[in-house]
Every structure is written in C-alpha cells, then in structure tokens.
C-alpha cells in the first residue's frame, strides 16, 4: 500500500548516472551487438555481474559495462531507454550525469555524445524534463577535465547545466580540480562533487573549501566530523544521498545504519537518489520506501525530502514552482 502511494507520487532525481541507469534489456542488446556474450551468456548472468565486493570492484564493473557503448547511436539508444524507464516510475524531473571522458579513448567527441543523448531524450520531453550534468571523471586528471569543460561549454544550450566529479575518490582528491571548478562557475555552470563516499570527511571539506561545490554527492561519511556536519547544516549545503548505492558498494553496512536519519533529524538539506539504479537494482520508490519502513518516517517526511530536492535542483524558479504544485497535488 505504502509502496503504491510512493510509486504513484511525482518524484525528483538529482543524482543519477545515465550510463548506470541503462535498463538490463537495453544493455543486453548492446552486449550482443559488440560480441560480449563470451563474457556474460544471458541477461541473468548480466544482472549477476552487478554485485560488488567493495567500491573499487564497482568502479571496475562500471568500466567493463562502458565497453559496450561504442558509437554515438548507442548513446541515443540508452538515453531513450533511460527516459522511458524514469517516466514509468513517475519521475518528472531529473538531473542526469553523463561521463564524456570515459569514452575519450574510443575517440568519441564530447559534443557529439551530448547531441546523441539529447536526441534520445527528445521524444520524452513532454513527460519528463532531464537536464544533463557532465561528469569530469576524476580518474583522468585535471587537464582532461578542463578540456571536457570547454567541450561541454560549446553545447550547453542542449541542457547541460552543471558539472561533477565521480570516479575513484579514494585516489584523486578534489583539490586538484580547483581551477576546473573556478572556470566552470565563470562559464555559468552549476557544480556538484562526489565526496565522502569512498573517502572520509577531508574529501568533503576539499569539495566545499577548494571547489566551492553547490551540492555534495553522497556525503555519506560527513558524520565522522561533527564540525563538518554543523557546517553543512548552517550553510544549507544540499547533500545528494544514495543509501541503497552505499549499501551495495559496501560504503555502509545496511540501510538502517546509513547516516540519513541523523542528517534528516538535524535539519540537513538532504534528499534521496538512486545513483546507478540498474547497477544496484534499486528504484527511487524503493529508496523512499526504505526511508519509511527501516527508519520509521511517514509520507509527510517523503514530501519534505522531495521538496528539498526541488529547492536544490538547478532548474528555473518557474519550473520549481510547477514541480512543487505537482507534488502537492
């Protein structure tokens, strides 16, 4: 009953990786297209591939999956399938990361990838608004990130509204991307940074002090530093929480032990997201269901989190008003 209510509610997703949200059937088509059936022999084996021993193992699997995105038409294909899937979940607005640097070695052009994704999203634009956030992918370093920034600046009229840095946080601290973030702000981009997922509070401090990120992605380990928690609360820094993702990558032991409850009860600006839903086998409705069933909250608390997401989003004030109205209705 509660799940049905949440499932039918209009929802907002602000931390979603396009390449991690490819429906299994669509990814299986790509695996067959590029002769990957010697590695996974069925769609069931493909699903089993997405189980991880730790965060580095997840990154390794992410890289493996991306091998089956080889042509621009593949990005059009997956963008459409992801949009269709989000619409089926009553997600009405999303800000989706996509990762151009991951495909540089295939000589795929950032601008053409963006065009291809936009083409795939277009048939669904009357049912869901999806803005794009370019992931600079910290593993490739600051020089490559700056190059990607200039490339997305040429196509930002296609709905590219911000940047982020995902990837191996435990190996590449945020500070090295300071110049990239400074330049991004000057070019008019909003900023987020994965921090406090695979590394501790120092990573979050770096994202705040050096990168001056508008939002923090994950922030799971902020609770380890009381001054950091206080700073996030006092400065109303939005934190994009992804609890099921954190459990599946071993960042936290269980949903019940996730700091979400501590953050929410203390008034931190938090909201729930799926991160890489097809790699973690989760949905946004399940995130909110667990919030109720495993942490003891109510539908009214869900509405608070959804409104936090709207307020933290990077769409226009007029669009925010329309989203609030849909939630109220």
N, C-alpha and C positions, 0 to 999 in steps of 0.2 A: 504493500500500500504506500509506504513512505517512498520507496524507490520509484514507484509510478509517478508520484507527485513531483519528485525531483527530476525525473526523466522528461516530464512534460513541461517543466519550467523553462523559460528562456534563459540561456546561460552565456557566460562570457569566459573566454580562454585567452590568457595573455602570455603564457609560457608553453609554446607548442613548437616542436621542430618538425617542419614539413617532411623531411626525409625519415623521421622516426614515427610518422603517422600514416605511412602507406598501408592501406588495408592488405591483409595477407593474400587475398586472391590476386590483387594487382601486383604485389611483389613477386608472387609465384609466376605470373605471366612474364615478368622481367627475367627471373631466374631461368626460365625455359628459353626465352629469347636469346640469352647470352650463354647458353650451354653450361648452366650451373647445376644441372641435375646429377652430375657426378659427385657433388658435394652434399646436396640435400635432394633426396629421391622422391619426396612427396610434400604436399602442403603441410602435412602433420609434422614431418621432420623439420620443415622450415620454422614452424611455430616453436618446436623444441629447442631450436638454435638460440632463441631469445630467453635464455636462463643463464644467470651470471654468478660467478663466484665472488666477484668484487668489482669495484669501479673500473680499474684498468681492463678487466675482461669485457666489460660493457663497451668501452671505447674500441677495443679490438673487434668486437662484433659489429659495431657501428661502421667501422672502416670496411669490413667484409661486405656488409649489405650495400654500401655505396658503389661497390664494383659493378653492380647491375644497373647503374644509371650512367649511360654511355653517350647518349645522343640528346639533342635538345627536345626531340619529340617525347622522350621518356619523362622529362620534367612537365611537359604539358599533360601527359597521361596521368602522372601521380598527383599533380595539383588538382585535376578534376575529380579524381577518386577520393582524395582527402576532403575536398569541399563537400562532395556528396555525403561522405561519412559524417562530417560535422553537422550538416543540415539534418540528417536522420536523428541526431542526438539533441535537436533543438538548441544548438549553439548558434547564436545570432550575430555574434561579433568575435573576431579572433585577431590576434597579432602573432603571426607565424614566422619563426626563424627559418631562414634557408642559408646554406653554407657554401657559397661560391668557391672559397679556397680549397675545399675538399676535391674539387674537380679541375683544378689548375693543371695537374699532371696529365690530365686527359686532353689538355688544350681546348677546354670548353670555356668560352668567353662569358664573363660575368654578366655583361649586358644582355647577351642572347639567352642566357639561363633565365634572367629576370623576365624577359619578353615571353619566353616559353611558359613560365609559371603563370604569368598574368593571363595568357591565352587560355590556359586550363581552368583558371578561376572564373573567367568571364561569364560562362553560362549559368553560374550560380549567384551572380551578384545581386539579384533581386531577392534572394533568400538568406544570404549571409554576407556581411562585409568582412573581408580579410585584408588587413594591411600587412606588409612584409617588413621584417627586421633582418638585416644582413648580419649573420654570424661571422665575425672576423677569424674565428678558429685559432685560438692562441698557439696551437702547436706549430704553426707556420711562421711565427715570429712577427715583430712589429713592422718590418719593411713590407712584407707581403700584405699585412693588414692595411697599411696606408695605401698601397696600390689598389686594393679592393675597395677602399673608401672612395677613392677618386672615380673608380669604375661605376659604383652604385650611384654616385652623385649625378652621373650622366643620365640615369634612368629613374630618378626619384619621383618623377611625375607618374610612374607606374604603381604608385602606392607603397614605395619603400620609405618608411617614416623613421626608422631608427637603426642602431647597430647594437651588437652584443659581442661578448667573447665566451664561447663554450670551449669544450675540449679538455685537455689534461691539465686541470687547475693545479694539481699537486706538483707539476713540473714547471709550469710557466706562470709566475706571479703577475698580478695585474699591473704593477708599476711600469713594466716595460712598454705598456700601451698608452702611456700618458699623452704623448704627442698626437696619437691617432684620435683619442677622445677629445682633446682640445680642438683639433681640426674638425672633427665631426660636428661639434657644437657650433662652430663658426659657419659650417655649411647648412645648419638648420636641422640636423638630425637629433632625435631623442636618443638616450643612452641607457642601456642595461648592462649588467655584467654578472655572469655566473660566479658566485663566490660563496664560500662556506659550505660547499658540497663535498668535494674531495680534499679540501684543505680547511684549516681552522680559522679562528677569528681574525688573524692577521691578514688573511686574504680579503675579508670583508672590509676591514679598515683601509686596505690599499685601494679597493674599488671605490670607497667613499671619499678618501682624502686625496688620492692621486688622480683617479679617473673622474671623480665627481659624478658618478653614475646616478641617473634619475631614479632607477629602480635596481633592486638586488635580486638576482635569480637564485633561488634556493635559500640561502641564508641559514641553512639547517643548523650550523654549529655556532651561531651567534650566541646562544645561551651559555656558552663556555666563558663568556666575558661579560660580566654584569654592566660595565661601563658602555660596552657596545650596544647591549640591549636597550639601555637607557637612551643612548644617542639615537638609535633607530626610532624609538617611540617619540622622543621630544621633537625630532625633526620631521616626523611623519614620512619617513622613507618607506615607500611601498616595497614589500617583500613577496616575490612570486614563489609561493610554496608548492612543492610537488611531493606530497607524502608517500604515495604508493611507489613512485620512482625511487625515492630514497630508501625504501624498504627493499625493493627488488635489486638495487645495486649494493646493498649491504651498508649503506651510509648510516642507517638507524636499524635497530633490531626488529621493531614492529611498529605498526601504525599507532598503537596505544602509547608507545614510548617516544613518539615524534614530538618535538617542542611546539608544534602548532597550538596545543592547548594553552601552554604557558604564554606564548606570544599573543594569542587572541584575548585571553583573560586580562592581560596587562594593557590592552589597547593598541598594540602594534597594528599598523595598516597591512593586513595580510589577506590573501585570497587563494583559492585552490586552482591547480592546473594539472595537466596530465603529462607534460614534458614530451615523452616519446610513447604515445599510447599503444601503438602496435608492437613496440619492443618490450613493453611492460605489461601488456594485456590488461589495460585499465581504461575506464571511461571517466569523463568528468562527473557524471551522475554517481558513479561508484565512489569517487573521492568525497563527494558531499554526503553520501550515504554512510560512509565510514566515520565521517565527522560527527554525524548524529548517533550512530549505533555504538561506536567504540569510544567516543569521548563525551557522550551524554548531552549533546546540544539539540536544538529544535529547528524546524523550518524557518522560524524567525531569524535564527542565527545564520542560516544559509543565506537569507536575504541580505543580512549585514555584509557578509563576505562578497556576495555578488555586487552590492553597491560599492564596496571597497574596490573591486575590480574595475567597475565603470569609472570611478573617480580617478583611478590610477592609470587608466588607458590613455593612449595618445591620439585618440580621435578628437574631432572638434567638439566644442561645448554644445552645439546644436545636436550633434549625434549622441552625446552623452545624455541629453535630456530625453531623446527618443528612446534610448535604451532603458533609462530609469522608468519611463512610462510603461514599457513592455513588461518590466519586472513587476511593477505594481499591479498591472492588470492580471 
